[in-house]
C-alpha cells in the first residue's frame, strides 16, 4: 500500500512555474508553444486544487530562430542555447533558494542543461548530489561528433554527465551535473547508431520499452526510485512528452510508436510522488502544431499533477 502524503505537507509546498518557449534545439518547429498549451489546459489551477501554492509564473527569454545565424552544423544554435540555459539555471537555483519547487515548461529538451544545472548547483553548494530521472523515447546522449542532425535536443544528457562540448557541459560553471550511478532513463526505444556506444560507456541505468514490457512499470519504478535516492538529496524529473505512446500524446516533436501508455506513466509518477523526494520537474517537447484539440496538453497536465501528489483517493 503506498504511503499517505499528509495534506499539511502538500498545502505548505510552493511551486514556481517557469516557461522556456524554445525550439532552437530541434529541426521541427512548434515546441516553443508548448508552455502556452499547458497553461491553457489549466495546469496552475490543477496544482492549486491539490492545496499547493503557485507563485507568479515566470518566462525565460528565448531568441527567435529567424533572427539568428547558425554558426555550427554539429551543434546548431549552440551560443543561443547556452545563453538561455545559463539564464534558466540561475532562475531555477533562485527558486530553490526561495523555498519553492521549480516546474519548468518547455520548449525542446535542450533546456534540461539549464534546469538540471540550476538544481544540481543549488545542492552542490550544500555538498549534496541529486538523482535524475529521464523519461524519453530517446537517450538524448549524442555528442556533436556522433549526432546525425546537429540538433542539441538530442544531446543534453551527455553534456549533463560531462561529455561532449565543454561549453555546453560547463553551463552553470561546473561539470558533471549528475553522476551516472544516480541517473535513470525510462521509456527508451530509439537510439542513434553512434550514440549507443556513449550510452553503454556512461554506466547509466536504461529501462527500455522491452524491459518495461517484460517486468511491468511497478517493478521498474521501484528499482528506479532506489537508484535515484541512493545517497542523494532527492531527484529531478525530466519528462519528455515523446516518452508516451503517440496514441496517448500525438502532440510532440519526435513521436516514436510503441511507447509508455497513459496509466503506466501515471503509475511511474505516482511512485515518484510517494517518495516525497522530487526536487523539481520539467516537461518538454510538447508540440501543439501536431496535437489534436490540445488533448496531449490535457493528458500531460494530469500526469504532472500525479507527480505533484494527486491520487485517486
N, C-alpha and C positions, 0 to 999 in steps of 0.2 A: 504494500500500500504506500503511495507517495507521501512524503512528509507534508504536513499542513503549513502553509505560509500565513502567519498571523496577519490580520487586517492592519494592526498597528504598525507592522513593519512596512507593508505596502503603502499605507497612507502617508508615511513620513518620507517616502522616496521622491526626489525631484528628478525630472527628466528634461534634458535640454536638447531640442531638435535642431540639427544643423543641416542645411541644404547645400549640396555641391553639384550644381547643374552642369556637369562636364561630359562631353563626348569626344574630347581630344584624343583619348587613348584607343579609340576604336575606328574601324572603317565605316561601319553602318551608323548613320545619324539617328538621333531621337532620344538617346538616354538622358540628354540634358533636360528633357521634360518629365523625367521620372519623379523627381521630388514634388512637382506640382500635382501629378496624378495621385500620389499618396496623400497629399494634403486634401485634395478634393474628395478622396474616399472617406474623410472624417477621422484620420489617424489620431490627431490630438484629442478629439472628443472621446475616442475609444480609450485612450490612456487615462484620461480624467475619470472615465466611468469605472476604472479599476481603483480609483482612490489616489491616483498619482498626481502630483503637481507638475504641470508642464510649464516651463519657463518660456519667456518670449522667444519665438523661433528666430533663427539667425541664418543669413545667407553668406556663403563664401563666394567672392567674385571670381569668375572664370573668364579668361579672354576668349573672344569669339574666333573660331577656326578660320572664318572668312577673312579676317584682318591679319592673319599670321602667315609667315612663310615657313614651310617645312625645311629645316636645315639638315636633318639626319634621317636617312632612309631606314636605318636599322633600329632607330628609337625615335619614332615620329613625334614631333612636338614635345621633345624632352624638356626644353627650357620652360615652356609654359606649364607643363605638368608638374615639374619641380616647384615652380612658383606657387601654384595652387596648393600642392601638398604641404609645402612649408608653412603656409598660412593656416591651413587646416590643422596641422599638428599643433601649432601654438594655441589655436582656439579650443581644440579638444582638451589639451592639458589645462587650460584656464577653466573649462567647465568642471573638470575633476577637482581642481583646487577649490572651487566654489561649493563642493559637496554635492554636485548633481551628476547624473549618469548621462553620458553622451549617446544620442541616437542620430546617426549620420545617414542622410538620404542622398544617394547618388542617382545619376551620374554613372560613368563606367567604372570598372573595377580598379583602375589605376589609382583612384582616390584612397585605396586602402593603405598605400605607402604613407599617406599623411595621417589617417586615422590611427593606425597602429603605432606610428612614430609618437603621436601625442600620448596615447595610453601608456605605451612602454616607457616613454620619457618620464611621465609622472611617477610611475612606480620605481623606475631606476633611481631617481633621486632619493627614494626611501629604501634603497638597496633590496628591492624585490623584483621578481620577474613575473611575466604573465604567460598564460596559455593562449592559443589561437585556434579557433575552430573555423575552418574554411569550407563553406558549403557551396558547391560549384559542380557544374558538369565538366569543367576543365581544371587542370592542375595549376595553371597560371604561373608556371615555373620556367618559362623560356627566359633566356637572356638575349641581349641584342645579337649575339653571334649565332644563336640557334633559331631565332624566330623566323618563320616563313613570311611574315607580314610586316614586321617592324612596329606592330601595334602594342603599345605599352600596357594595355589592359590584359594582355597575355603574359605579363612579366612581374606583377607586383610581389607575389610571394617569394620568388627567388631573391629579389632585392631586399625584402624584409629579413631574409635569412643570411644576407650579407654577400650574395653572389652578384655577378653582372657588372653593370656600370657603376663606378664608385660614386658618381654624383647622385644617382638615384638611391643607391644603398646608403648613402650618408645623410639623407634627409633627416632633419632633427639633430644632427651633429654627432651621431653615434651609430655603430653597426656591430653585430646584428641587432635587430629589434626583438627577435624571439629566438629561442633555441629549438632545434628540431625535435628534441625529446618531449616538448610540450605542444607540438603542432599536430593537428588532426585534419585531414581532408575527407569530406563526406560527399558522396554522390558522383564521384569521378567516373566518366565514361568516354572521354575523348582527350587524348594526349598526343601532341605532335611527336614525330619520329625522333628528332634530336633531343627534344625535351625529356624524353623518357629516362635518358641517362642522368640528367640533372636531378630528376625526382628520385631515382634509385640511390644515387650517391648522397643525397641530402639526409636520409635517415628519417624523414617524416613518416607518420603513420597514415596510410592511404586506405580508406574504405571505398572500394569501387562499387559500382552497382551490382556486380556479380556477388560480392561478399554480403551486401545488404540483402539481396535476394535469398542467399543461402542461409544466413544467420538470423535475419529479421532485424528491424530497426531498434527494437527494445534492447537487444543484446549489443548491437553496435553503439547505441547511445551510452550504455553503461560503461563500455570499455573506453569510449571517447572521454567521458567525464573523468575517469581515473587518470588518463593521460593529461588532460587539461588542468587538473587540480593538483597534480603531484609536485609539491614544493613551490607552488605559485601563489600569488596574492589573489588570483582569480583569472578569468579568461575573457577575451574579446570574441565576439561572433561576427564574422564577415560573411554575409548572406547574399549570394548571387542568385537572382531570380531564375537563371537558366539551369540551376541545380534541380529545379522542379521539372516534372514532365511537361512538355508543351501543351498537353491536353488540360493541364491544371492552370498553367500561366503562359498563354500564347504571346503575351506582350513582353518579349525580351529580345535582346540584340542578336544573340547567337544560340538559337534553340537547338537542342540535341534530343532526339527521341529516346525513350527508354529510361526516363528519369524518376526521381523521387515523387511518389504520389502524395496527395494532399494530406491524408491522415498520417502517413509516415512522417512528413515534415512537422506536423503538429506534435507528434509523439516525441521526436527529437528535441524540439524546442521546449516542450513541457518538462522533459528530463533535465534540460539545462536550467530552466527556471527553478526546478525543485532544489537545486544545489544552493541557490542564493549567492552564487559566486560570479555571476556575469557582471563584468565591469563596464561593458559598453557594447554597442551593436551598430552595424552599418548594413544598409540594404542597397544593392547596386544592380545595374543592368536592366532595370525596368524600362521598357520602351513603349510608350503609348501609341506610337505610329503603327506598330504591329499588333496592338491589342484589339480586343473586341468589347466595346461598350464598357471599358475600364474594369473588366472582370479580373484581370491579373492584379491590378492595384487593390481591388476589394479583397481578394484572397490573400495577398501578401500582407495587407493590413491585419487580417485575422491572425496570421502567423506571427507577426510582430507582437501582437497582444499576448499570444501564448508565451513568447519569450519573456515578456514582462509580467507574467504571473497569472494570466487569465486561465481559469479552469472551468470544467463543465459543471461541477457542483461547488 
